[in-house]
Amino acid sequence: MTYDVARLRSLVPALAAGTVFLDGPGGTQTPLPVADAMRAVLLAPLSNRGSATASARNAEAVVQGFRRAVGDLFGTTDHAVVTGRSATQLAFDLARTIAADWAPGEEVVVSTLDHDSNVRPWVLAAAAAGAVVRRVDPDPETTEIPVERIAAQLSGRTRLLAITGASNLVGTRPDLPAAAALARSHGAQVWVDGVHLAAHAPVHLGELDVDFLVCSPYKLMGPHCGVLIARPEALEPLRPAKLAPSTDAVPERFELGTLPYELLAGTTAAIDLLASLAPAQEGEDRRSRLARAMSAVEEHEDGLRRILERGLAGLPGVRVHSRAARRTPTLLLTVEGCDPQQLVAGLAEHDVVASAGTFYAAEGARALGLPVGGGLRFGLAPYNDRSDVDRALTALGAVLGA
C-alpha cells in the first residue's frame, strides 16, 4: 500500500516550522486530531462515570472507548487494559503486587539492556521478598540478547522474566516468543516493556504469549500517560493496595482515583490516527486495519533507517552501535573525540532535534562498553520523511566539518 507520510505530516503542527525531529524514542510530536479529542472531552459535560446524566455517560464512553482502542492495537480484550500515570508507575505498582507472594530464594530475571523502569521495580520488589535477581547481559558485539543467555539464567525457581520488546538505547528487538516459551517452560510469567516496540511495529499480545506488556501513548503520537495490557487471567489473582470503597473489578481494581478522561480520549484518537495510515477496506474492523497500518509504519521507518545508516557510514569518525539483526529505527552513535551533548547542540543550530545520553539504560550502556556519556541517538517516528533524514545527515556532516 502507499504510505501517505505527507498527509500525516500535515496533521502535526510542530512540523510546520521546518524543524526536523529525530528524537522519537523520547516522545513524538502531537497531531491535531489528538489535541482536538482532548479538548473536546474537557469542554463537554463531564463528571464521574455513570449512566444517570449526560456528563456521567460522557465519562463512561471515554473510558470504554479507550479500552476498546487499546485492545484493538494489541489484539487483546478491553477487560485487560489498565491505565496509569506512566509505564514506569505501572511497573512499580504491579511489581509490588506481583511479588507479594514471592518467597525467599525465588528468582526474577531481568535484562540489563532494558530501560531502568523494567529493572529497578523488580530489583526492589525482589529485595522486599528476599528473592534473587538474575541478569541477562547483551552481546556487546551484536547488541543482541541471545536466547541462550536468557535460558542460562532461568530455573525452576524463576517467578518472572522481565524483558524489553525493543531497546530504547540501541533499538534491539529480542525474540520475545522464544524468550516467553523458555520462561513458560519453567513456570514463570513474562513482563515486557513494550514502550519502544509498540511505536514501530505491530504487537499482538497473544502471538507474543506474554502475560504483561506496558506502553506509553506519547511515544506513538498520543498524550502523556501509561498503559498496561495483560492476559485477564494474569490480572485476576492480583490484589493491589487500594481504597476500601473502590471496586474490585478488573481492570478498575488497578486504577487509583478518577481517571484522566482527556488523556484516554487522546490515546483513542492517536490509535484511530494510526489506523487511518492504512486505507480502509470494505468490512474491515479497526483491529485488522491497525495491523496493516503498523506494518506499513515499520516498512516506512526501516527504509529511512537504511538510508540514514548508509549516510552515517560515510561520515568521519562515526561509529554506529545499533547492530542487531532485528531492530527499531533507532540509531545510537558515537564520534571519536566528540561529546554527544555537544553534537546535540550543534545539530540544534541546524534546526535538527536529536538527543544524547544513556537514556535510562545505564546498565546496558556499560554492558555494551559505551562511554560514560553514552552516545548520540537518532530515532525515527511515523511522520519522518526522506527530507528529514537528508537534512540530519547534512547537519551532522557540517557539525563534524565533513
C-alpha positions as CSV (number, residue, x, y, z in Angstrom):
1,M,0.0,0.0,0.0
2,T,1.0,3.6,-0.4
3,Y,2.2,5.2,2.8
4,D,1.0,8.8,2.8
5,V,3.6,10.5,5.0
6,A,2.7,13.9,3.6
7,R,-0.8,13.7,4.9
8,L,0.4,12.6,8.3
9,R,2.9,15.5,8.5
10,S,0.1,18.0,7.6
11,L,-1.7,16.9,10.8
12,V,1.3,17.7,13.1
13,P,1.6,21.4,13.7
14,A,5.0,21.2,15.3
15,L,6.4,20.2,11.9
16,A,5.2,23.3,10.1
17,A,8.1,25.5,11.2
18,G,10.5,23.1,9.4
19,T,12.3,21.6,12.4
20,V,13.5,18.1,12.0
21,F,12.5,15.9,14.9
22,L,14.6,12.8,15.2
23,D,14.0,12.2,18.9
24,G,11.0,9.9,18.6
25,P,12.2,7.5,21.3
26,G,11.9,10.3,23.8
27,G,8.4,11.3,22.7
28,T,6.6,12.2,19.5
29,Q,5.0,15.5,18.3
30,T,1.2,15.7,18.8
31,P,-1.2,15.6,15.8
32,L,-4.2,17.8,15.6
33,P,-6.8,15.0,16.0
34,V,-5.2,14.0,19.3
35,A,-5.3,17.6,20.7
36,D,-8.8,18.1,19.3
37,A,-10.1,14.9,21.0
38,M,-8.6,16.0,24.4
39,R,-10.1,19.5,24.0
40,A,-13.5,18.1,23.1
41,V,-13.6,15.9,26.2
42,L,-12.6,18.7,28.5
43,L,-15.2,21.1,27.1
44,A,-18.1,18.7,27.0
45,P,-20.2,18.0,30.1
46,L,-18.1,15.7,32.3
47,S,-18.3,14.2,35.7
48,N,-17.6,10.9,37.4
49,R,-18.5,7.8,35.4
50,G,-22.1,6.6,35.4
51,S,-25.3,6.5,33.5
52,A,-27.7,8.9,35.1
53,T,-26.6,12.1,33.4
54,A,-25.0,13.2,30.1
55,S,-21.8,14.2,31.9
56,A,-21.5,10.8,33.6
57,R,-22.3,9.0,30.3
58,N,-19.6,11.0,28.5
59,A,-17.0,9.9,31.0
60,E,-18.0,6.3,30.8
61,A,-17.9,6.4,27.0
62,V,-14.4,7.8,27.0
63,V,-13.1,5.1,29.3
64,Q,-14.8,2.2,27.4
65,G,-13.7,3.7,24.0
66,F,-10.1,3.9,25.3
67,R,-10.1,0.3,26.4
68,R,-11.5,-0.9,23.1
69,A,-9.0,1.1,21.1
70,V,-6.0,-0.2,23.1
71,G,-7.4,-3.7,22.9
72,D,-7.6,-3.4,19.1
73,L,-4.0,-2.1,18.9
74,F,-2.6,-5.0,20.9
75,G,-5.0,-7.7,19.9
76,T,-6.5,-8.3,23.3
77,T,-9.7,-7.9,25.2
78,D,-10.7,-4.5,26.6
79,H,-11.0,-6.1,30.0
80,A,-7.2,-6.4,30.2
81,V,-6.4,-2.8,29.6
82,V,-5.2,-0.7,32.6
83,T,-4.2,3.0,32.5
84,G,-1.7,4.7,34.7
85,R,0.4,7.8,35.1
86,S,3.2,6.3,33.1
87,A,4.7,2.9,32.1
88,T,7.2,3.4,34.9
89,Q,4.5,4.0,37.5
90,L,2.6,0.9,36.3
91,A,5.7,-1.2,36.5
92,F,6.4,-0.1,40.1
93,D,2.8,-0.7,41.2
94,L,2.4,-4.1,39.5
95,A,5.9,-5.3,40.6
96,R,5.0,-4.8,44.2
97,T,1.7,-6.5,43.7
98,I,3.1,-9.4,41.7
99,A,6.0,-10.0,44.1
100,A,3.7,-10.1,47.2
101,D,3.7,-13.9,47.2
102,W,7.3,-14.5,46.2
103,A,9.3,-16.4,48.7
104,P,13.0,-16.0,49.8
105,G,15.3,-17.8,47.3
106,E,12.9,-17.5,44.4
107,E,14.2,-15.6,41.4
108,V,13.3,-12.9,38.9
109,V,15.3,-12.5,35.6
110,V,15.9,-9.0,34.1
111,S,17.8,-7.8,31.1
112,T,20.5,-5.2,31.6
113,L,19.7,-3.8,28.1
114,D,16.3,-2.6,29.4
115,H,15.2,0.8,30.4
116,D,15.7,1.0,34.2
117,S,11.9,1.1,34.6
118,N,12.0,-2.6,33.7
119,V,14.9,-3.3,36.0
120,R,14.6,-1.3,39.2
121,P,11.0,-2.1,40.1
122,W,11.9,-5.8,40.0
123,V,15.1,-5.3,41.9
124,L,13.3,-3.5,44.7
125,A,10.3,-5.9,44.7
126,A,12.7,-8.9,44.9
127,A,14.7,-7.3,47.8
128,A,11.4,-6.9,49.7
129,A,10.5,-10.5,49.2
130,G,14.0,-11.9,49.8
131,A,14.1,-13.1,46.1
132,V,17.2,-13.2,43.9
133,V,17.7,-11.1,40.8
134,R,19.5,-12.7,37.9
135,R,20.7,-10.5,35.0
136,V,21.0,-11.2,31.2
137,D,23.6,-9.1,29.5
138,P,23.5,-8.2,25.8
139,D,26.2,-9.4,23.4
140,P,28.5,-6.3,23.1
141,E,29.4,-7.1,19.5
142,T,25.9,-7.6,18.1
143,T,23.9,-5.7,20.8
144,E,21.5,-8.8,20.7
145,I,20.1,-10.5,23.8
146,P,20.8,-14.1,22.8
147,V,18.1,-16.6,23.7
148,E,20.9,-18.9,25.1
149,R,21.8,-16.2,27.6
150,I,18.2,-16.0,28.8
151,A,18.0,-19.8,29.1
152,A,21.1,-19.8,31.2
153,Q,19.5,-17.6,33.9
154,L,16.2,-19.4,34.1
155,S,15.5,-22.2,36.5
156,G,12.7,-23.9,38.4
157,R,12.9,-21.0,41.0
158,T,12.2,-18.3,38.4
159,R,8.9,-16.5,39.0
160,L,9.1,-13.8,36.3
161,L,11.2,-12.8,33.3
162,A,11.2,-9.0,32.7
163,I,12.5,-8.2,29.2
164,T,12.3,-5.4,26.7
165,G,10.3,-5.5,23.5
166,A,12.8,-3.2,21.9
167,S,15.7,-1.3,23.4
168,N,15.3,2.4,23.5
169,L,19.1,2.7,23.7
170,V,20.1,0.8,20.5
171,G,16.8,-0.5,19.1
172,T,17.5,-4.2,19.6
173,R,14.3,-6.3,19.3
174,P,14.8,-9.6,21.3
175,D,13.0,-12.8,20.2
176,L,10.0,-12.4,22.5
177,P,8.1,-15.5,21.6
178,A,11.2,-17.6,22.1
179,A,12.0,-15.9,25.4
180,A,8.4,-16.3,26.6
181,A,8.4,-20.0,25.7
182,L,11.6,-20.5,27.7
183,A,10.1,-18.7,30.7
184,R,6.9,-20.7,30.5
185,S,8.8,-24.0,30.4
186,H,10.0,-23.0,33.9
187,G,6.5,-21.9,35.1
188,A,7.5,-18.2,35.1
189,Q,5.4,-15.2,34.0
190,V,6.7,-12.7,31.4
191,W,6.6,-8.9,31.7
192,V,7.5,-6.9,28.6
193,D,8.5,-3.3,28.4
194,G,6.8,-2.6,25.1
195,V,7.2,1.2,25.2
196,H,9.7,1.3,22.4
197,L,8.4,-1.6,20.4
198,A,4.7,-0.5,20.2
199,A,5.6,2.7,18.4
200,H,7.3,0.9,15.5
201,A,5.7,-2.4,14.7
202,P,2.5,-4.5,15.1
203,V,2.2,-6.0,18.5
204,H,-0.2,-8.8,19.3
205,L,-0.2,-9.9,22.9
206,G,-1.4,-13.4,22.1
207,E,1.1,-14.1,19.4
208,L,3.9,-13.0,21.8
209,D,2.5,-15.3,24.5
210,V,3.4,-12.9,27.3
211,D,1.5,-12.1,30.5
212,F,2.0,-8.3,30.8
213,L,3.1,-5.5,28.5
214,V,3.4,-1.8,29.1
215,C,3.5,1.1,26.6
216,S,3.5,4.9,26.6
217,P,1.0,6.5,24.2
218,Y,3.1,9.6,23.9
219,K,5.7,7.5,22.0
220,L,3.1,6.8,19.3
221,M,1.7,10.4,18.9
222,G,-0.6,10.2,21.9
223,P,-0.7,12.1,25.2
224,H,1.5,11.6,28.3
225,C,0.1,8.5,30.1
226,G,0.9,4.8,30.5
227,V,-1.0,1.7,29.5
228,L,-0.7,-1.9,30.8
229,I,-2.1,-4.7,28.6
230,A,-2.3,-8.1,30.2
231,R,-3.8,-11.5,29.9
232,P,-7.0,-11.3,32.0
233,E,-6.1,-14.5,33.8
234,A,-2.8,-12.9,34.9
235,L,-4.6,-9.9,36.4
236,E,-7.5,-11.7,38.2
237,P,-5.4,-13.2,41.1
238,L,-3.5,-10.0,41.9
239,R,-4.6,-7.9,44.8
240,P,-3.1,-4.4,44.7
241,A,-3.3,-1.9,47.6
242,K,-6.4,0.2,47.0
243,L,-9.1,2.2,48.8
244,A,-11.7,0.1,50.6
245,P,-14.8,1.5,48.8
246,S,-13.3,1.3,45.3
247,T,-14.4,-1.5,43.0
248,D,-12.6,-4.9,43.0
249,A,-13.5,-5.4,39.3
250,V,-10.7,-5.9,36.8
251,P,-9.3,-3.7,35.3
252,E,-10.6,-0.9,37.6
253,R,-9.0,-2.7,40.6
254,F,-5.6,-1.4,39.4
255,E,-6.6,2.2,38.7
256,L,-6.5,4.6,41.6
257,G,-8.7,7.6,41.7
258,T,-10.6,9.4,39.0
259,L,-9.2,8.7,35.6
260,P,-7.7,11.4,33.3
261,Y,-10.5,11.3,30.7
262,E,-8.8,13.8,28.4
263,L,-5.7,11.6,28.2
264,L,-7.7,8.5,27.5
265,A,-9.6,10.3,24.7
266,G,-6.3,11.5,23.3
267,T,-4.9,7.9,23.3
268,T,-8.0,6.7,21.4
269,A,-7.6,9.4,18.9
270,A,-3.9,8.5,18.4
271,I,-4.8,4.9,17.8
272,D,-7.5,5.9,15.3
273,L,-5.0,8.1,13.5
274,L,-2.6,5.2,13.3
275,A,-5.3,3.0,11.9
276,S,-6.0,5.7,9.2
277,L,-2.5,5.2,7.9
278,A,-3.8,2.1,6.2
279,P,-6.5,2.8,3.5
280,A,-9.9,1.4,4.6
281,Q,-11.1,-1.9,3.2
282,E,-14.7,-2.8,3.0
283,G,-15.9,-4.8,6.0
284,E,-12.5,-4.4,7.8
285,D,-12.6,-3.7,11.5
286,R,-10.2,-1.4,13.3
287,R,-8.1,-4.2,14.7
288,S,-7.2,-5.6,11.3
289,R,-6.6,-2.1,9.9
290,L,-4.2,-1.3,12.7
291,A,-2.2,-4.4,12.0
292,R,-1.8,-3.3,8.4
293,A,-1.1,0.3,9.4
294,M,1.6,-0.7,11.9
295,S,3.2,-3.0,9.3
296,A,3.3,0.0,6.9
297,V,4.9,2.2,9.6
298,E,7.5,-0.5,10.2
299,E,8.3,-0.7,6.5
300,H,8.4,3.1,6.0
301,E,10.7,3.7,9.0
302,D,13.0,0.8,8.2
303,G,13.5,2.3,4.7
304,L,14.5,5.6,6.2
305,R,16.7,3.8,8.7
306,R,18.7,2.1,6.0
307,I,19.2,5.5,4.2
308,L,20.4,7.0,7.5
309,E,22.8,4.2,8.2
310,R,24.3,4.5,4.7
311,G,24.8,8.2,5.2
312,L,26.4,7.8,8.6
313,A,28.8,5.2,7.2
314,G,30.3,8.0,5.1
315,L,31.0,10.4,7.9
316,P,34.4,10.5,9.5
317,G,34.8,9.0,13.0
318,V,31.2,7.9,13.3
319,R,30.6,4.5,15.0
320,V,27.0,3.2,15.0
321,H,26.3,0.9,17.9
322,S,22.9,-0.3,16.8
323,R,23.7,-3.6,15.1
324,A,21.1,-6.1,16.0
325,A,19.6,-8.1,13.1
326,R,16.1,-7.0,14.2
327,R,15.8,-3.5,15.5
328,T,13.7,-0.4,15.5
329,P,14.7,2.7,13.5
330,T,16.8,3.9,16.4
331,L,20.5,4.5,15.9
332,L,22.9,5.2,18.7
333,L,26.3,6.5,17.6
334,T,29.5,7.9,19.0
335,V,32.1,10.1,17.3
336,E,35.7,9.8,18.3
337,G,36.8,12.8,20.3
338,C,33.3,14.4,20.4
339,D,31.0,14.9,23.4
340,P,27.5,13.7,22.3
341,Q,25.8,16.6,24.1
342,Q,27.9,19.0,22.0
343,L,26.8,17.1,18.9
344,V,23.1,17.7,20.0
345,A,23.8,21.4,20.5
346,G,25.5,21.6,17.1
347,L,22.6,19.8,15.4
348,A,20.1,22.2,17.1
349,E,21.9,25.1,15.3
350,H,20.8,23.4,12.1
351,D,17.2,23.0,13.4
352,V,17.6,19.3,13.8
353,V,16.4,17.8,17.2
354,A,18.3,14.7,18.4
355,S,19.2,13.5,21.9
356,A,22.2,12.2,23.8
357,G,23.0,10.1,26.8
358,T,22.3,6.5,28.0
359,F,18.5,7.0,28.1
360,Y,17.8,5.3,31.5
361,A,19.6,2.2,30.3
362,A,22.9,2.8,32.1
363,E,23.4,-0.9,32.8
364,G,23.0,-1.7,29.2
365,A,25.4,1.1,28.1
366,R,28.1,-0.3,30.4
367,A,27.5,-3.9,29.2
368,L,27.9,-2.6,25.6
369,G,31.1,-0.8,26.5
370,L,29.8,2.7,25.7
371,P,31.4,5.8,27.1
372,V,30.1,7.2,30.3
373,G,28.2,9.9,28.5
374,G,26.5,7.4,26.2
375,G,26.0,8.4,22.6
376,L,24.0,10.5,20.2
377,R,20.7,8.9,19.3
378,F,18.7,9.4,16.1
379,G,15.1,7.9,16.4
380,L,12.5,8.0,13.7
381,A,8.8,8.4,14.0
382,P,5.9,7.7,11.6
383,Y,5.9,11.3,10.4
384,N,9.6,11.5,9.4
385,D,10.3,11.5,5.7
386,R,13.4,11.4,3.4
387,S,14.0,15.1,3.6
388,D,14.3,14.8,7.4
389,V,17.0,12.1,7.0
390,D,18.9,14.1,4.4
391,R,18.8,17.2,6.5
392,A,20.0,15.4,9.6
393,L,22.9,13.8,7.6
394,T,23.9,17.2,6.1
395,A,23.7,18.9,9.5
396,L,25.8,16.2,11.3
397,G,28.4,16.4,8.5
398,A,28.5,20.2,9.0
399,V,29.0,19.8,12.7
400,L,31.8,17.3,12.2
401,G,33.4,19.5,9.5
402,A,33.0,16.8,6.9
